[in-house]
Amino acid sequence: MSEISFLEKSRLLQAMDWSYYDMEEGTKEINSLIEAWLKRDYKNPLVTDQSIQFGYLKCIDLYHSEELDDAAVRFTTDGQGSDH
């Protein structure tokens, strides 16, 4: 993995100051949630080649999930999630 440049570090710090999201506490749990969601078994009964991945659909489902909503409420500093 390459080193983070000064500019990237600066942008990250600016984003952390601007965001309501608690990056220190939430990142590990959110990453675990993403990994678990991507491991879900999505199959299309109309397709014979079951090696097809459904990553995009899984991401959409995660975005609209109650689990992500709950995490958003827990890991935003205003406690209201992303719809404030």
PDB file as gemmi writes it, atoms N, CA and C in Angstrom:
CRYST1    1.000    1.000    1.000  90.00  90.00  90.00 P 1                      
ATOM      1  N   MET A   1       0.848  -1.180   0.000  1.00  0.00           N  
ATOM      2  CA  MET A   1       0.000   0.000   0.000  1.00  0.00           C  
ATOM      3  C   MET A   1       0.887   1.235   0.000  1.00  0.00           C  
ATOM      4  N   SER A   2       0.541   2.215  -0.794  1.00  0.00           N  
ATOM      5  CA  SER A   2       1.363   3.415  -0.902  1.00  0.00           C  
ATOM      6  C   SER A   2       1.091   4.367   0.250  1.00  0.00           C  
ATOM      7  N   GLU A   3       2.043   5.246   0.469  1.00  0.00           N  
ATOM      8  CA  GLU A   3       1.884   6.247   1.517  1.00  0.00           C  
ATOM      9  C   GLU A   3       0.863   7.285   1.099  1.00  0.00           C  
ATOM     10  N   ILE A   4       0.204   7.856   2.072  1.00  0.00           N  
ATOM     11  CA  ILE A   4      -0.760   8.916   1.802  1.00  0.00           C  
ATOM     12  C   ILE A   4       0.014  10.228   1.643  1.00  0.00           C  
ATOM     13  N   SER A   5      -0.279  10.938   0.583  1.00  0.00           N  
ATOM     14  CA  SER A   5       0.417  12.202   0.327  1.00  0.00           C  
ATOM     15  C   SER A   5      -0.060  13.282   1.298  1.00  0.00           C  
ATOM     16  N   PHE A   6       0.693  14.328   1.374  1.00  0.00           N  
ATOM     17  CA  PHE A   6       0.343  15.464   2.235  1.00  0.00           C  
ATOM     18  C   PHE A   6      -1.020  16.025   1.837  1.00  0.00           C  
ATOM     19  N   LEU A   7      -1.255  16.152   0.526  1.00  0.00           N  
ATOM     20  CA  LEU A   7      -2.527  16.685   0.039  1.00  0.00           C  
ATOM     21  C   LEU A   7      -3.688  15.777   0.438  1.00  0.00           C  
ATOM     22  N   GLU A   8      -3.506  14.468   0.326  1.00  0.00           N  
ATOM     23  CA  GLU A   8      -4.562  13.534   0.716  1.00  0.00           C  
ATOM     24  C   GLU A   8      -4.842  13.622   2.212  1.00  0.00           C  
ATOM     25  N   LYS A   9      -3.779  13.733   3.020  1.00  0.00           N  
ATOM     26  CA  LYS A   9      -3.951  13.871   4.473  1.00  0.00           C  
ATOM     27  C   LYS A   9      -4.712  15.150   4.793  1.00  0.00           C  
ATOM     28  N   SER A  10      -4.354  16.222   4.103  1.00  0.00           N  
ATOM     29  CA  SER A  10      -5.012  17.500   4.328  1.00  0.00           C  
ATOM     30  C   SER A  10      -6.498  17.414   3.999  1.00  0.00           C  
ATOM     31  N   ARG A  11      -6.812  16.779   2.886  1.00  0.00           N  
ATOM     32  CA  ARG A  11      -8.221  16.628   2.489  1.00  0.00           C  
ATOM     33  C   ARG A  11      -8.987  15.765   3.483  1.00  0.00           C  
ATOM     34  N   LEU A  12      -8.352  14.712   3.976  1.00  0.00           N  
ATOM     35  CA  LEU A  12      -8.985  13.836   4.953  1.00  0.00           C  
ATOM     36  C   LEU A  12      -9.291  14.604   6.239  1.00  0.00           C  
ATOM     37  N   LEU A  13      -8.341  15.391   6.709  1.00  0.00           N  
ATOM     38  CA  LEU A  13      -8.563  16.172   7.925  1.00  0.00           C  
ATOM     39  C   LEU A  13      -9.673  17.193   7.735  1.00  0.00           C  
ATOM     40  N   GLN A  14      -9.730  17.817   6.559  1.00  0.00           N  
ATOM     41  CA  GLN A  14     -10.804  18.765   6.282  1.00  0.00           C  
ATOM     42  C   GLN A  14     -12.155  18.054   6.278  1.00  0.00           C  
ATOM     43  N   ALA A  15     -12.204  16.878   5.688  1.00  0.00           N  
ATOM     44  CA  ALA A  15     -13.456  16.112   5.646  1.00  0.00           C  
ATOM     45  C   ALA A  15     -13.879  15.714   7.050  1.00  0.00           C  
ATOM     46  N   MET A  16     -12.921  15.338   7.886  1.00  0.00           N  
ATOM     47  CA  MET A  16     -13.245  14.950   9.260  1.00  0.00           C  
ATOM     48  C   MET A  16     -13.806  16.133  10.037  1.00  0.00           C  
ATOM     49  N   ASP A  17     -13.284  17.314   9.819  1.00  0.00           N  
ATOM     50  CA  ASP A  17     -13.789  18.507  10.500  1.00  0.00           C  
ATOM     51  C   ASP A  17     -15.175  18.899   9.998  1.00  0.00           C  
ATOM     52  N   TRP A  18     -15.439  18.679   8.713  1.00  0.00           N  
ATOM     53  CA  TRP A  18     -16.681  19.094   8.093  1.00  0.00           C  
ATOM     54  C   TRP A  18     -17.814  18.108   8.353  1.00  0.00           C  
ATOM     55  N   SER A  19     -17.488  16.848   8.505  1.00  0.00           N  
ATOM     56  CA  SER A  19     -18.481  15.792   8.585  1.00  0.00           C  
ATOM     57  C   SER A  19     -19.085  15.648   9.973  1.00  0.00           C  
ATOM     58  N   TYR A  20     -20.326  15.184  10.010  1.00  0.00           N  
ATOM     59  CA  TYR A  20     -20.975  14.825  11.266  1.00  0.00           C  
ATOM     60  C   TYR A  20     -20.618  13.399  11.677  1.00  0.00           C  
ATOM     61  N   TYR A  21     -20.001  12.653  10.764  1.00  0.00           N  
ATOM     62  CA  TYR A  21     -19.697  11.235  10.980  1.00  0.00           C  
ATOM     63  C   TYR A  21     -18.480  11.062  11.879  1.00  0.00           C  
ATOM     64  N   ASP A  22     -18.580  10.179  12.860  1.00  0.00           N  
ATOM     65  CA  ASP A  22     -17.479   9.882  13.770  1.00  0.00           C  
ATOM     66  C   ASP A  22     -16.599   8.811  13.133  1.00  0.00           C  
ATOM     67  N   MET A  23     -15.579   9.256  12.388  1.00  0.00           N  
ATOM     68  CA  MET A  23     -14.734   8.325  11.634  1.00  0.00           C  
ATOM     69  C   MET A  23     -13.926   7.408  12.540  1.00  0.00           C  
ATOM     70  N   GLU A  24     -13.569   7.869  13.718  1.00  0.00           N  
ATOM     71  CA  GLU A  24     -12.759   7.042  14.611  1.00  0.00           C  
ATOM     72  C   GLU A  24     -13.555   5.869  15.154  1.00  0.00           C  
ATOM     73  N   GLU A  25     -14.806   6.075  15.486  1.00  0.00           N  
ATOM     74  CA  GLU A  25     -15.626   5.018  16.083  1.00  0.00           C  
ATOM     75  C   GLU A  25     -16.395   4.204  15.047  1.00  0.00           C  
ATOM     76  N   GLY A  26     -16.817   4.835  13.978  1.00  0.00           N  
ATOM     77  CA  GLY A  26     -17.711   4.173  13.051  1.00  0.00           C  
ATOM     78  C   GLY A  26     -17.067   3.374  11.941  1.00  0.00           C  
ATOM     79  N   THR A  27     -15.845   3.714  11.570  1.00  0.00           N  
ATOM     80  CA  THR A  27     -15.242   3.097  10.393  1.00  0.00           C  
ATOM     81  C   THR A  27     -15.145   1.578  10.497  1.00  0.00           C  
ATOM     82  N   LYS A  28     -14.711   1.057  11.624  1.00  0.00           N  
ATOM     83  CA  LYS A  28     -14.552  -0.392  11.768  1.00  0.00           C  
ATOM     84  C   LYS A  28     -15.896  -1.108  11.627  1.00  0.00           C  
ATOM     85  N   GLU A  29     -16.907  -0.605  12.292  1.00  0.00           N  
ATOM     86  CA  GLU A  29     -18.219  -1.257  12.223  1.00  0.00           C  
ATOM     87  C   GLU A  29     -18.830  -1.124  10.823  1.00  0.00           C  
ATOM     88  N   ILE A  30     -18.683   0.031  10.207  1.00  0.00           N  
ATOM     89  CA  ILE A  30     -19.223   0.223   8.859  1.00  0.00           C  
ATOM     90  C   ILE A  30     -18.514  -0.712   7.878  1.00  0.00           C  
ATOM     91  N   ASN A  31     -17.190  -0.819   7.991  1.00  0.00           N  
ATOM     92  CA  ASN A  31     -16.449  -1.729   7.114  1.00  0.00           C  
ATOM     93  C   ASN A  31     -16.895  -3.174   7.316  1.00  0.00           C  
ATOM     94  N   SER A  32     -17.150  -3.568   8.555  1.00  0.00           N  
ATOM     95  CA  SER A  32     -17.644  -4.923   8.838  1.00  0.00           C  
ATOM     96  C   SER A  32     -19.027  -5.136   8.225  1.00  0.00           C  
ATOM     97  N   LEU A  33     -19.851  -4.114   8.305  1.00  0.00           N  
ATOM     98  CA  LEU A  33     -21.183  -4.187   7.720  1.00  0.00           C  
ATOM     99  C   LEU A  33     -21.084  -4.344   6.194  1.00  0.00           C  
ATOM    100  N   ILE A  34     -20.198  -3.593   5.571  1.00  0.00           N  
ATOM    101  CA  ILE A  34     -19.994  -3.693   4.121  1.00  0.00           C  
ATOM    102  C   ILE A  34     -19.509  -5.091   3.742  1.00  0.00           C  
ATOM    103  N   GLU A  35     -18.522  -5.595   4.475  1.00  0.00           N  
ATOM    104  CA  GLU A  35     -17.991  -6.929   4.179  1.00  0.00           C  
ATOM    105  C   GLU A  35     -19.076  -7.997   4.310  1.00  0.00           C  
ATOM    106  N   ALA A  36     -19.873  -7.912   5.370  1.00  0.00           N  
ATOM    107  CA  ALA A  36     -20.942  -8.891   5.577  1.00  0.00           C  
ATOM    108  C   ALA A  36     -21.970  -8.811   4.451  1.00  0.00           C  
ATOM    109  N   TRP A  37     -22.287  -7.588   4.026  1.00  0.00           N  
ATOM    110  CA  TRP A  37     -23.284  -7.417   2.977  1.00  0.00           C  
ATOM    111  C   TRP A  37     -22.768  -7.978   1.647  1.00  0.00           C  
ATOM    112  N   LEU A  38     -21.495  -7.759   1.356  1.00  0.00           N  
ATOM    113  CA  LEU A  38     -20.931  -8.263   0.099  1.00  0.00           C  
ATOM    114  C   LEU A  38     -20.817  -9.784   0.084  1.00  0.00           C  
ATOM    115  N   LYS A  39     -20.795 -10.420   1.245  1.00  0.00           N  
ATOM    116  CA  LYS A  39     -20.733 -11.880   1.313  1.00  0.00           C  
ATOM    117  C   LYS A  39     -22.096 -12.528   1.107  1.00  0.00           C  
ATOM    118  N   ARG A  40     -23.148 -11.733   1.069  1.00  0.00           N  
ATOM    119  CA  ARG A  40     -24.481 -12.294   0.868  1.00  0.00           C  
ATOM    120  C   ARG A  40     -24.564 -13.022  -0.467  1.00  0.00           C  
ATOM    121  N   ASP A  41     -25.382 -14.059  -0.490  1.00  0.00           N  
ATOM    122  CA  ASP A  41     -25.499 -14.904  -1.671  1.00  0.00           C  
ATOM    123  C   ASP A  41     -26.683 -14.443  -2.515  1.00  0.00           C  
ATOM    124  N   TYR A  42     -26.387 -13.687  -3.553  1.00  0.00           N  
ATOM    125  CA  TYR A  42     -27.411 -13.245  -4.492  1.00  0.00           C  
ATOM    126  C   TYR A  42     -27.299 -14.116  -5.741  1.00  0.00           C  
ATOM    127  N   LYS A  43     -28.389 -14.738  -6.146  1.00  0.00           N  
ATOM    128  CA  LYS A  43     -28.394 -15.564  -7.349  1.00  0.00           C  
ATOM    129  C   LYS A  43     -29.577 -15.184  -8.207  1.00  0.00           C  
ATOM    130  N   ASN A  44     -29.383 -15.312  -9.493  1.00  0.00           N  
ATOM    131  CA  ASN A  44     -30.441 -15.062 -10.456  1.00  0.00           C  
ATOM    132  C   ASN A  44     -30.867 -16.414 -11.020  1.00  0.00           C  
ATOM    133  N   PRO A  45     -32.095 -16.842 -10.778  1.00  0.00           N  
ATOM    134  CA  PRO A  45     -32.534 -18.156 -11.259  1.00  0.00           C  
ATOM    135  C   PRO A  45     -32.620 -18.253 -12.780  1.00  0.00           C  
ATOM    136  N   LEU A  46     -32.591 -17.130 -13.470  1.00  0.00           N  
ATOM    137  CA  LEU A  46     -32.682 -17.133 -14.929  1.00  0.00           C  
ATOM    138  C   LEU A  46     -31.322 -17.217 -15.608  1.00  0.00           C  
ATOM    139  N   VAL A  47     -30.246 -17.159 -14.819  1.00  0.00           N  
ATOM    140  CA  VAL A  47     -28.894 -17.175 -15.376  1.00  0.00           C  
ATOM    141  C   VAL A  47     -28.244 -18.510 -15.053  1.00  0.00           C  
ATOM    142  N   THR A  48     -27.692 -19.159 -16.070  1.00  0.00           N  
ATOM    143  CA  THR A  48     -27.034 -20.446 -15.844  1.00  0.00           C  
ATOM    144  C   THR A  48     -25.631 -20.266 -15.274  1.00  0.00           C  
ATOM    145  N   ASP A  49     -24.964 -19.174 -15.601  1.00  0.00           N  
ATOM    146  CA  ASP A  49     -23.611 -18.911 -15.097  1.00  0.00           C  
ATOM    147  C   ASP A  49     -23.718 -18.240 -13.729  1.00  0.00           C  
ATOM    148  N   GLN A  50     -23.589 -19.021 -12.650  1.00  0.00           N  
ATOM    149  CA  GLN A  50     -23.743 -18.482 -11.298  1.00  0.00           C  
ATOM    150  C   GLN A  50     -22.484 -17.793 -10.787  1.00  0.00           C  
ATOM    151  N   SER A  51     -21.486 -17.613 -11.658  1.00  0.00           N  
ATOM    152  CA  SER A  51     -20.287 -16.879 -11.237  1.00  0.00           C  
ATOM    153  C   SER A  51     -20.492 -15.371 -11.352  1.00  0.00           C  
ATOM    154  N   ILE A  52     -21.649 -14.961 -11.852  1.00  0.00           N  
ATOM    155  CA  ILE A  52     -21.952 -13.536 -11.992  1.00  0.00           C  
ATOM    156  C   ILE A  52     -22.079 -12.920 -10.600  1.00  0.00           C  
ATOM    157  N   GLN A  53     -21.448 -11.778 -10.408  1.00  0.00           N  
ATOM    158  CA  GLN A  53     -21.480 -11.085  -9.130  1.00  0.00           C  
ATOM    159  C   GLN A  53     -22.589 -10.033  -9.129  1.00  0.00           C  
ATOM    160  N   PHE A  54     -23.134  -9.763  -7.978  1.00  0.00           N  
ATOM    161  CA  PHE A  54     -24.202  -8.780  -7.839  1.00  0.00           C  
ATOM    162  C   PHE A  54     -23.780  -7.672  -6.871  1.00  0.00           C  
ATOM    163  N   GLY A  55     -22.520  -7.245  -6.972  1.00  0.00           N  
ATOM    164  CA  GLY A  55     -21.985  -6.238  -6.062  1.00  0.00           C  
ATOM    165  C   GLY A  55     -22.769  -4.941  -6.063  1.00  0.00           C  
ATOM    166  N   TYR A  56     -23.162  -4.464  -7.240  1.00  0.00           N  
ATOM    167  CA  TYR A  56     -23.898  -3.199  -7.330  1.00  0.00           C  
ATOM    168  C   TYR A  56     -25.250  -3.314  -6.627  1.00  0.00           C  
ATOM    169  N   LEU A  57     -25.954  -4.403  -6.858  1.00  0.00           N  
ATOM    170  CA  LEU A  57     -27.247  -4.614  -6.214  1.00  0.00           C  
ATOM    171  C   LEU A  57     -27.088  -4.716  -4.697  1.00  0.00           C  
ATOM    172  N   LYS A  58     -26.031  -5.383  -4.254  1.00  0.00           N  
ATOM    173  CA  LYS A  58     -25.777  -5.498  -2.817  1.00  0.00           C  
ATOM    174  C   LYS A  58     -25.533  -4.121  -2.205  1.00  0.00           C  
ATOM    175  N   CYS A  59     -24.815  -3.266  -2.913  1.00  0.00           N  
ATOM    176  CA  CYS A  59     -24.542  -1.910  -2.420  1.00  0.00           C  
ATOM    177  C   CYS A  59     -25.832  -1.098  -2.305  1.00  0.00           C  
ATOM    178  N   ILE A  60     -26.694  -1.238  -3.309  1.00  0.00           N  
ATOM    179  CA  ILE A  60     -27.985  -0.532  -3.263  1.00  0.00           C  
ATOM    180  C   ILE A  60     -28.818  -1.040  -2.087  1.00  0.00           C  
ATOM    181  N   ASP A  61     -28.848  -2.349  -1.906  1.00  0.00           N  
ATOM    182  CA  ASP A  61     -29.600  -2.915  -0.783  1.00  0.00           C  
ATOM    183  C   ASP A  61     -29.034  -2.457   0.561  1.00  0.00           C  
ATOM    184  N   LEU A  62     -27.709  -2.409   0.677  1.00  0.00           N  
ATOM    185  CA  LEU A  62     -27.086  -1.929   1.911  1.00  0.00           C  
ATOM    186  C   LEU A  62     -27.453  -0.477   2.157  1.00  0.00           C  
ATOM    187  N   TYR A  63     -27.402   0.341   1.113  1.00  0.00           N  
ATOM    188  CA  TYR A  63     -27.723   1.765   1.235  1.00  0.00           C  
ATOM    189  C   TYR A  63     -29.126   1.972   1.797  1.00  0.00           C  
ATOM    190  N   HIS A  64     -30.049   1.108   1.419  1.00  0.00           N  
ATOM    191  CA  HIS A  64     -31.440   1.233   1.862  1.00  0.00           C  
ATOM    192  C   HIS A  64     -31.760   0.368   3.077  1.00  0.00           C  
ATOM    193  N   SER A  65     -30.740  -0.200   3.719  1.00  0.00           N  
ATOM    194  CA  SER A  65     -30.981  -1.130   4.821  1.00  0.00           C  
ATOM    195  C   SER A  65     -31.192  -0.422   6.160  1.00  0.00           C  
ATOM    196  N   GLU A  66     -31.925  -1.115   7.019  1.00  0.00           N  
ATOM    197  CA  GLU A  66     -32.146  -0.635   8.380  1.00  0.00           C  
ATOM    198  C   GLU A  66     -30.835  -0.663   9.180  1.00  0.00           C  
ATOM    199  N   GLU A  67     -29.983  -1.648   8.891  1.00  0.00           N  
ATOM    200  CA  GLU A  67     -28.699  -1.763   9.594  1.00  0.00           C  
ATOM    201  C   GLU A  67     -27.821  -0.539   9.359  1.00  0.00           C  
ATOM    202  N   LEU A  68     -27.772  -0.056   8.124  1.00  0.00           N  
ATOM    203  CA  LEU A  68     -26.977   1.133   7.830  1.00  0.00           C  
ATOM    204  C   LEU A  68     -27.613   2.377   8.446  1.00  0.00           C  
ATOM    205  N   ASP A  69     -28.932   2.454   8.433  1.00  0.00           N  
ATOM    206  CA  ASP A  69     -29.620   3.572   9.078  1.00  0.00           C  
ATOM    207  C   ASP A  69     -29.297   3.621  10.572  1.00  0.00           C  
ATOM    208  N   ASP A  70     -29.338   2.457  11.220  1.00  0.00           N  
ATOM    209  CA  ASP A  70     -29.020   2.398  12.651  1.00  0.00           C  
ATOM    210  C   ASP A  70     -27.590   2.851  12.919  1.00  0.00           C  
ATOM    211  N   ALA A  71     -26.655   2.389  12.090  1.00  0.00           N  
ATOM    212  CA  ALA A  71     -25.250   2.779  12.255  1.00  0.00           C  
ATOM    213  C   ALA A  71     -25.081   4.271  12.018  1.00  0.00           C  
ATOM    214  N   ALA A  72     -25.796   4.827  11.056  1.00  0.00           N  
ATOM    215  CA  ALA A  72     -25.699   6.261  10.772  1.00  0.00           C  
ATOM    216  C   ALA A  72     -26.139   7.080  11.977  1.00  0.00           C  
ATOM    217  N   VAL A  73     -27.174   6.629  12.642  1.00  0.00           N  
ATOM    218  CA  VAL A  73     -27.649   7.338  13.835  1.00  0.00           C  
ATOM    219  C   VAL A  73     -26.622   7.242  14.961  1.00  0.00           C  
ATOM    220  N   ARG A  74     -26.026   6.058  15.131  1.00  0.00           N  
ATOM    221  CA  ARG A  74     -25.049   5.869  16.209  1.00  0.00           C  
ATOM    222  C   ARG A  74     -23.743   6.614  15.973  1.00  0.00           C  
ATOM    223  N   PHE A  75     -23.334   6.759  14.713  1.00  0.00           N  
ATOM    224  CA  PHE A  75     -22.014   7.301  14.425  1.00  0.00           C  
ATOM    225  C   PHE A  75     -22.015   8.694  13.817  1.00  0.00           C  
ATOM    226  N   THR A  76     -23.119   9.413  13.938  1.00  0.00           N  
ATOM    227  CA  THR A  76     -23.106  10.825  13.575  1.00  0.00           C  
ATOM    228  C   THR A  76     -23.182  11.634  14.851  1.00  0.00           C  
ATOM    229  N   THR A  77     -22.440  12.708  14.884  1.00  0.00           N  
ATOM    230  CA  THR A  77     -22.314  13.472  16.130  1.00  0.00           C  
ATOM    231  C   THR A  77     -23.603  14.162  16.542  1.00  0.00           C  
ATOM    232  N   ASP A  78     -24.519  14.404  15.593  1.00  0.00           N  
ATOM    233  CA  ASP A  78     -25.781  15.028  15.973  1.00  0.00           C  
ATOM    234  C   ASP A  78     -26.855  13.986  16.307  1.00  0.00           C  
ATOM    235  N   GLY A  79     -26.531  12.700  16.121  1.00  0.00           N  
ATOM    236  CA  GLY A  79     -27.436  11.616  16.489  1.00  0.00           C  
ATOM    237  C   GLY A  79     -28.676  11.500  15.638  1.00  0.00           C  
ATOM    238  N   GLN A  80     -28.696  12.146  14.477  1.00  0.00           N  
ATOM    239  CA  GLN A  80     -29.887  12.123  13.625  1.00  0.00           C  
ATOM    240  C   GLN A  80     -29.659  11.360  12.334  1.00  0.00           C  
ATOM    241  N   GLY A  81     -28.506  10.806  12.115  1.00  0.00           N  
ATOM    242  CA  GLY A  81     -28.223  10.117  10.869  1.00  0.00           C  
ATOM    243  C   GLY A  81     -27.982  11.101   9.740  1.00  0.00           C  
ATOM    244  N   SER A  82     -28.180  10.664   8.525  1.00  0.00           N  
ATOM    245  CA  SER A  82     -27.854  11.501   7.378  1.00  0.00           C  
ATOM    246  C   SER A  82     -29.004  12.379   6.905  1.00  0.00           C  
ATOM    247  N   ASP A  83     -30.196  12.224   7.462  1.00  0.00           N  
ATOM    248  CA  ASP A  83     -31.359  13.005   6.997  1.00  0.00           C  
ATOM    249  C   ASP A  83     -31.650  14.191   7.898  1.00  0.00           C  
ATOM    250  N   HIS A  84     -30.653  14.967   8.260  1.00  0.00           N  
ATOM    251  CA  HIS A  84     -30.913  16.116   9.144  1.00  0.00           C  
ATOM    252  C   HIS A  84     -30.969  17.386   8.369  1.00  0.00           C  
TER     253      HIS A  84                                                      
END                                                                             
